[in-house]
Amino acid sequence: MGELLQTPPVTHVVYIPAVIIVGIIIGFIIGRKAGVKEGQARFLGAGNEDDDLL
């Protein structure tokens, strides 16, 4: 049980930020692709917008 509360190894200082940065990059790429598809759908008139609100 005492092993659970020990300080993490120094490699965590590198690995954790690296994993977070990779996740941010992947999320940005996936979000950008989704945004491009949404923009193309709106440009072609297939968007889910409500004309009553315009």
N, CA, C and O atoms as CSV, one atom per row, in Angstrom:
chain,resi,resn,atom,element,x,y,z
A,1,MET,N,N,0.834,-1.195,0.000
A,1,MET,CA,C,0.000,0.000,0.000
A,1,MET,C,C,0.873,1.251,0.000
A,1,MET,O,O,0.494,2.262,-0.591
A,2,GLY,N,N,2.043,1.202,0.657
A,2,GLY,CA,C,2.922,2.357,0.710
A,2,GLY,C,C,3.523,2.691,-0.645
A,2,GLY,O,O,3.903,3.835,-0.892
A,3,GLU,N,N,3.613,1.687,-1.535
A,3,GLU,CA,C,4.157,1.913,-2.864
A,3,GLU,C,C,3.244,2.803,-3.702
A,3,GLU,O,O,3.709,3.489,-4.612
A,4,LEU,N,N,1.971,2.795,-3.403
A,4,LEU,CA,C,1.000,3.558,-4.178
A,4,LEU,C,C,1.186,5.062,-3.994
A,4,LEU,O,O,0.863,5.834,-4.897
A,5,LEU,N,N,1.689,5.483,-2.863
A,5,LEU,CA,C,1.806,6.912,-2.563
A,5,LEU,C,C,3.216,7.452,-2.768
A,5,LEU,O,O,3.499,8.587,-2.385
A,6,GLN,N,N,4.098,6.666,-3.362
A,6,GLN,CA,C,5.450,7.143,-3.608
A,6,GLN,C,C,5.452,8.156,-4.750
A,6,GLN,O,O,4.521,8.204,-5.554
A,7,THR,N,N,6.494,8.952,-4.809
A,7,THR,CA,C,6.599,9.922,-5.898
A,7,THR,C,C,6.818,9.188,-7.217
A,7,THR,O,O,7.521,8.177,-7.251
A,8,PRO,N,N,6.229,9.681,-8.297
A,8,PRO,CA,C,6.378,9.004,-9.588
A,8,PRO,C,C,7.791,9.158,-10.128
A,8,PRO,O,O,8.509,10.072,-9.724
A,9,PRO,N,N,8.193,8.289,-11.020
A,9,PRO,CA,C,9.534,8.413,-11.595
A,9,PRO,C,C,9.680,9.692,-12.422
A,9,PRO,O,O,8.690,10.288,-12.846
A,10,VAL,N,N,10.897,10.091,-12.636
A,10,VAL,CA,C,11.184,11.330,-13.365
A,10,VAL,C,C,10.680,11.246,-14.800
A,10,VAL,O,O,10.363,12.275,-15.397
A,11,THR,N,N,10.601,10.059,-15.360
A,11,THR,CA,C,10.145,9.923,-16.746
A,11,THR,C,C,8.713,10.420,-16.937
A,11,THR,O,O,8.328,10.775,-18.051
A,12,HIS,N,N,7.921,10.450,-15.863
A,12,HIS,CA,C,6.559,10.961,-15.970
A,12,HIS,C,C,6.548,12.438,-16.340
A,12,HIS,O,O,5.594,12.921,-16.949
A,13,VAL,N,N,7.592,13.147,-15.979
A,13,VAL,CA,C,7.681,14.571,-16.306
A,13,VAL,C,C,7.760,14.745,-17.820
A,13,VAL,O,O,7.341,15.777,-18.345
A,14,VAL,N,N,8.283,13.762,-18.517
A,14,VAL,CA,C,8.377,13.814,-19.980
A,14,VAL,C,C,7.169,13.156,-20.624
A,14,VAL,O,O,6.591,13.703,-21.563
A,15,TYR,N,N,6.781,11.983,-20.126
A,15,TYR,CA,C,5.734,11.221,-20.784
A,15,TYR,C,C,4.363,11.881,-20.695
A,15,TYR,O,O,3.645,11.937,-21.693
A,16,ILE,N,N,3.997,12.370,-19.548
A,16,ILE,CA,C,2.658,12.942,-19.380
A,16,ILE,C,C,2.453,14.165,-20.279
A,16,ILE,O,O,1.451,14.206,-20.993
A,17,PRO,N,N,3.343,15.163,-20.284
A,17,PRO,CA,C,3.140,16.281,-21.220
A,17,PRO,C,C,3.184,15.844,-22.688
A,17,PRO,O,O,2.471,16.406,-23.519
A,18,ALA,N,N,4.016,14.846,-23.013
A,18,ALA,CA,C,4.093,14.371,-24.397
A,18,ALA,C,C,2.763,13.756,-24.827
A,18,ALA,O,O,2.293,14.003,-25.938
A,19,VAL,N,N,2.163,12.966,-23.957
A,19,VAL,CA,C,0.874,12.347,-24.276
A,19,VAL,C,C,-0.209,13.417,-24.413
A,19,VAL,O,O,-1.058,13.331,-25.299
A,20,ILE,N,N,-0.181,14.409,-23.551
A,20,ILE,CA,C,-1.159,15.495,-23.630
A,20,ILE,C,C,-1.000,16.268,-24.939
A,20,ILE,O,O,-1.996,16.596,-25.582
A,21,ILE,N,N,0.222,16.558,-25.336
A,21,ILE,CA,C,0.463,17.302,-26.580
A,21,ILE,C,C,0.013,16.483,-27.791
A,21,ILE,O,O,-0.598,17.022,-28.713
A,22,VAL,N,N,0.314,15.182,-27.788
A,22,VAL,CA,C,-0.129,14.324,-28.894
A,22,VAL,C,C,-1.656,14.299,-28.956
A,22,VAL,O,O,-2.230,14.336,-30.044
A,23,GLY,N,N,-2.309,14.237,-27.816
A,23,GLY,CA,C,-3.769,14.252,-27.788
A,23,GLY,C,C,-4.341,15.547,-28.313
A,23,GLY,O,O,-5.349,15.535,-29.020
A,24,ILE,N,N,-3.721,16.665,-27.983
A,24,ILE,CA,C,-4.175,17.951,-28.483
A,24,ILE,C,C,-4.026,18.014,-30.002
A,24,ILE,O,O,-4.920,18.498,-30.697
A,25,ILE,N,N,-2.899,17.527,-30.513
A,25,ILE,CA,C,-2.671,17.548,-31.962
A,25,ILE,C,C,-3.687,16.665,-32.686
A,25,ILE,O,O,-4.256,17.070,-33.700
A,26,ILE,N,N,-3.912,15.459,-32.164
A,26,ILE,CA,C,-4.884,14.559,-32.792
A,26,ILE,C,C,-6.286,15.166,-32.732
A,26,ILE,O,O,-7.031,15.097,-33.710
A,27,GLY,N,N,-6.644,15.752,-31.607
A,27,GLY,CA,C,-7.949,16.398,-31.484
A,27,GLY,C,C,-8.105,17.557,-32.443
A,27,GLY,O,O,-9.180,17.754,-33.008
A,28,PHE,N,N,-7.054,18.322,-32.635
A,28,PHE,CA,C,-7.099,19.444,-33.564
A,28,PHE,C,C,-7.309,18.944,-34.993
A,28,PHE,O,O,-8.096,19.514,-35.749
A,29,ILE,N,N,-6.600,17.873,-35.355
A,29,ILE,CA,C,-6.726,17.343,-36.714
A,29,ILE,C,C,-8.127,16.786,-36.948
A,29,ILE,O,O,-8.735,17.053,-37.984
A,30,ILE,N,N,-8.641,16.017,-35.995
A,30,ILE,CA,C,-9.979,15.446,-36.141
A,30,ILE,C,C,-11.036,16.556,-36.160
A,30,ILE,O,O,-11.975,16.508,-36.955
A,31,GLY,N,N,-10.884,17.539,-35.297
A,31,GLY,CA,C,-11.826,18.655,-35.267
A,31,GLY,C,C,-11.784,19.481,-36.536
A,31,GLY,O,O,-12.816,19.967,-36.999
A,32,ARG,N,N,-10.604,19.644,-37.100
A,32,ARG,CA,C,-10.477,20.402,-38.339
A,32,ARG,C,C,-11.166,19.676,-39.491
A,32,ARG,O,O,-11.841,20.300,-40.309
A,33,LYS,N,N,-10.992,18.346,-39.553
A,33,LYS,CA,C,-11.660,17.575,-40.604
A,33,LYS,C,C,-13.173,17.671,-40.463
A,33,LYS,O,O,-13.882,17.815,-41.459
A,34,ALA,N,N,-13.669,17.593,-39.239
A,34,ALA,CA,C,-15.112,17.700,-39.016
A,34,ALA,C,C,-15.610,19.091,-39.392
A,34,ALA,O,O,-16.694,19.232,-39.958
A,35,GLY,N,N,-14.826,20.112,-39.079
A,35,GLY,CA,C,-15.208,21.478,-39.437
A,35,GLY,C,C,-15.241,21.694,-40.928
A,35,GLY,O,O,-16.113,22.399,-41.438
A,36,VAL,N,N,-14.296,21.092,-41.636
A,36,VAL,CA,C,-14.279,21.210,-43.101
A,36,VAL,C,C,-15.512,20.535,-43.685
A,36,VAL,O,O,-16.146,21.081,-44.588
A,37,LYS,N,N,-15.860,19.354,-43.182
A,37,LYS,CA,C,-17.047,18.654,-43.681
A,37,LYS,C,C,-18.306,19.465,-43.396
A,37,LYS,O,O,-19.187,19.558,-44.250
A,38,GLU,N,N,-18.397,20.047,-42.212
A,38,GLU,CA,C,-19.564,20.859,-41.850
A,38,GLU,C,C,-19.643,22.087,-42.748
A,38,GLU,O,O,-20.722,22.464,-43.205
A,39,GLY,N,N,-18.501,22.703,-42.995
A,39,GLY,CA,C,-18.482,23.876,-43.867
A,39,GLY,C,C,-18.890,23.540,-45.286
A,39,GLY,O,O,-19.589,24.321,-45.931
A,40,GLN,N,N,-18.463,22.383,-45.784
A,40,GLN,CA,C,-18.850,21.973,-47.127
A,40,GLN,C,C,-20.342,21.681,-47.181
A,40,GLN,O,O,-20.996,22.003,-48.172
A,41,ALA,N,N,-20.891,21.075,-46.130
A,41,ALA,CA,C,-22.319,20.773,-46.105
A,41,ALA,C,C,-23.135,22.061,-46.102
A,41,ALA,O,O,-24.151,22.148,-46.791
A,42,ARG,N,N,-22.711,23.043,-45.348
A,42,ARG,CA,C,-23.443,24.318,-45.321
A,42,ARG,C,C,-23.329,25.037,-46.655
A,42,ARG,O,O,-24.289,25.652,-47.122
A,43,PHE,N,N,-22.138,24.958,-47.274
A,43,PHE,CA,C,-21.927,25.624,-48.553
A,43,PHE,C,C,-22.815,25.002,-49.630
A,43,PHE,O,O,-23.306,25.703,-50.515
A,44,LEU,N,N,-23.020,23.678,-49.554
A,44,LEU,CA,C,-23.835,22.992,-50.535
A,44,LEU,C,C,-25.319,23.027,-50.189
A,44,LEU,O,O,-26.137,22.500,-50.943
A,45,GLY,N,N,-25.678,23.634,-49.072
A,45,GLY,CA,C,-27.073,23.759,-48.693
A,45,GLY,C,C,-27.618,22.584,-47.924
A,45,GLY,O,O,-28.834,22.454,-47.786
A,46,ALA,N,N,-26.764,21.733,-47.423
A,46,ALA,CA,C,-27.218,20.558,-46.693
A,46,ALA,C,C,-26.993,20.704,-45.193
A,46,ALA,O,O,-27.033,19.708,-44.470
A,47,GLY,N,N,-26.759,21.909,-44.715
A,47,GLY,CA,C,-26.510,22.120,-43.294
A,47,GLY,C,C,-27.770,21.974,-42.470
A,47,GLY,O,O,-28.875,21.988,-43.012
A,48,ASN,N,N,-27.617,21.834,-41.167
A,48,ASN,CA,C,-28.757,21.679,-40.264
A,48,ASN,C,C,-29.164,23.018,-39.657
A,48,ASN,O,O,-29.405,23.107,-38.453
A,49,GLU,N,N,-29.240,24.034,-40.466
A,49,GLU,CA,C,-29.599,25.326,-39.910
A,49,GLU,C,C,-31.097,25.569,-40.051
A,49,GLU,O,O,-31.732,25.066,-40.978
A,50,ASP,N,N,-31.636,26.316,-39.156
A,50,ASP,CA,C,-33.065,26.608,-39.138
A,50,ASP,C,C,-33.276,27.959,-39.812
A,50,ASP,O,O,-32.819,28.989,-39.316
A,51,ASP,N,N,-33.970,27.947,-40.941
A,51,ASP,CA,C,-34.171,29.174,-41.708
A,51,ASP,C,C,-35.068,30.175,-40.981
A,51,ASP,O,O,-35.026,31.367,-41.286
A,52,ASP,N,N,-35.873,29.717,-40.035
A,52,ASP,CA,C,-36.760,30.620,-39.305
A,52,ASP,C,C,-35.988,31.590,-38.422
A,52,ASP,O,O,-36.500,32.657,-38.083
A,53,LEU,N,N,-34.780,31.238,-38.051
A,53,LEU,CA,C,-34.006,32.079,-37.159
A,53,LEU,C,C,-33.224,33.155,-37.911
A,53,LEU,O,O,-32.630,34.027,-37.278
A,54,LEU,N,N,-33.211,33.117,-39.214
A,54,LEU,CA,C,-32.443,34.093,-39.982
A,54,LEU,C,C,-33.191,35.372,-40.192
A,54,LEU,O,O,-32.673,36.294,-40.823
